Amino acid sequence: MKKFTRPGSLYLVLTVSIAIALILAVYFGANFILVSVVALILIIVSAITFGIRASIPGLIVSSACLLHYFYQFSECANFSGKIIILLNYFIIAISLGIARDFFQKQKKNILDYKNRIESDAEVVYTHRKLLESILDNIPAVVYVRDADLKFIMVNKAFEKLVQKSSDFLIGKTDFDIFPEKIAKNMARDDIEVMNNDMPKLGIEENIFLPDGKSMWVVANKMPFHDKNGKVKGIIGISYDISKMKKMSLQLETILNGFPYKAWLKDKNGRYLAVNEILARSVNKSRKEITGKTVMDIYPEEYAKEHMANDQQTVDTRKTKYFHEMLLTNGVPTLHEIYRAPVINGEEVVGTIGYAKDISKMQEELKELTRLNNLFSAVIDNIPIMLFVKDADTLRFKLINKVAEELIGLDKNSIIGKTDYDLFPKKQADFFIKKDREALDTNRQLVIEEENLTSGKKSVIISTKKVPLLDENGKPVCVIGISEDITRQKEMEKTIKELAYYDEITKLPNRHLFKDRFYIASECSKRDKKKMMISMLDFDKFKLVNDRYGHAMGDRFLKSFADRVKKIMRKTDTFARYGGDEFIFIISSFNNTDDMKIFADKILKSFDSPFTVEDIELYIKGSMGISVFPDDAVEQGTLLKYADSAMYEAKEKGGNTYVFYKDSNKNKTGRLFD
């Protein structure tokens, strides 16, 4: 049963009310015009409200009421007027009912159409979003242009390629994005596709991006049409083939870089690529050879052996050298052929190889052997270490006899090895670092000192590292020229010790004392501290020399120096001035009281005897002290004051110290520089 909506129920009540009003009007004999109007209203309301199905019952009710009214009040209208009224009612009821039903049907159709449009729009939107999602997630560059070559859609890959957002790109042309030359080429292809109404596939383009970089793409351009078949624009799909192009160019470069005939074949022996040397040797172009086999370019007697060896390489999956006859400018010559399988995953997909004409090999080999022996003899007789390392791996490629001796290994144990195979890691790190520095800067590098240690041998060497470049300026190896400077360094060390250190006591001598004084005085000035300069001389040391000899005296001086060094600070200087005189630089004092404590400590070192060759020697010393900067700031003046105070200490009986400021002054006439 059909359910009425709330408005429908109201209309039904209204219609029934009008019908009741009509019946009552007729029953009570109301005015004819009122009855006619109410009857007409009933017909109209029922027709408009419920259509033809309600207009007929309304017409029947209205007509029945009017007929009854006519019967009661026959004088209200003549017969023809009554018929006309009833016919009009009939026409109005039918017309309005049909009109209302037609309107409702059209309304329903419109609503259905609207719903269908909305549903279709939602489907279209969903499909569009799905398409955009698919296009945005494929690696290809996809775009759509209108007939004016303006972008109307691009995917994420296109945005990333040109580094522009879709909001910017929509409505733009290639001329707004790419350089004019590239844009013209692209526009020419697009116009050709639209004019010919034919797709253009596999277009290789080298495009320059906004960031200045370039990339190779293969573009496919197709026209799209409206419902009438008219071209409305183009769809473009481009793939980045930069890596593939680079690999192709690299393969071509590699093959053409071979000084011999070189090729790449599939597993059935068909040429995929060959170099120019191979093509020229059979008087064909590379394009003519590609896709062919050796049976198509060589005599059958040679080609069969060639094919059999190709198949052997595929079957065994091993690299191998062969000797075969091939043509060179139409002449059969013996070649050494290298073949290697090309493996993709677990499958052998082809072979790669090269062929070298070795017809003159014997003569060249003999000459090469002679030159190699001569070169080896020259290298081995050079009296300095010589080695050569590969620029990429830094493995030893050549060494001479001196290098073998310095490293402590024979040539066979060194060639092909790196520094890490021969030396401790720390040393190897240093050597490798310097090798790389020379190669990276393409300049000669001199390392003054290296501690070379291999096995049980340790020497100091001076090394010159020189990068050797090819014709393109690329380093191919590094040459090392090393000289053993161990004896030279030892001599330098000895000379330095003789120049700055006392030979007997190993203490600084007066020359080094001067340098130490300068440094200490500058520090005292900076820190605003006092510094004591002390001169010490043994009391009656001449008796030791006279009784036991100068050799015993020298050993005593050494014993004294060793004892006093133990109580000296690292920042202080304890030096032998000459004979049995010693000088001290003791810094960082605030007052002379602290200096006295240190002076007492030095004199206390004489309390116990010195045992030299089982002889106990009881010797004392006298000290004179001058103070920087209280007494003076000049080195010579301070030494003179300390010397003067020392002699006064001796006059007091020795085994004591005297400060210059407390002395009688100028007890010595010695000059100090």
Secondary structure as UniProt FT lines:
FT   HELIX           6..27
FT   TURN            28..29
FT   HELIX           32..50
FT   HELIX           52..72
FT   HELIX           74..76
FT   HELIX           79..136
FT   STRAND          141..146
FT   TURN            147..148
FT   STRAND          151..154
FT   HELIX           156..162
FT   HELIX           166..169
FT   TURN            170..171
FT   HELIX           174..176
FT   HELIX           180..196
FT   STRAND          200..208
FT   TURN            210..211
FT   STRAND          214..225
FT   TURN            227..228
FT   STRAND          231..240
FT   HELIX           242..257
FT   STRAND          261..266
FT   TURN            267..268
FT   STRAND          271..274
FT   HELIX           276..281
FT   TURN            282..283
FT   HELIX           286..289
FT   TURN            290..291
FT   HELIX           294..296
FT   HELIX           300..316
FT   STRAND          320..328
FT   TURN            329..330
FT   STRAND          331..344
FT   TURN            345..346
FT   STRAND          347..357
FT   TURN            359..360
FT   HELIX           361..380
FT   STRAND          385..390
FT   TURN            391..393
FT   STRAND          396..399
FT   HELIX           401..407
FT   HELIX           411..413
FT   TURN            414..416
FT   HELIX           419..422
FT   HELIX           425..441
FT   STRAND          445..454
FT   TURN            455..456
FT   STRAND          457..469
FT   TURN            471..472
FT   STRAND          475..484
FT   HELIX           486..500
FT   TURN            503..505
FT   HELIX           510..527
FT   STRAND          530..538
FT   TURN            539..541
FT   HELIX           542..548
FT   HELIX           550..565
FT   TURN            566..567
FT   TURN            570..571
FT   STRAND          573..578
FT   TURN            579..580
FT   STRAND          581..589
FT   HELIX           592..604
FT   TURN            605..606
FT   STRAND          610..612
FT   TURN            613..614
FT   STRAND          615..617
FT   STRAND          621..628
FT   TURN            629..631
FT   HELIX           635..651
FT   TURN            652..653
FT   STRAND          657..659
FT   HELIX           660..662
//
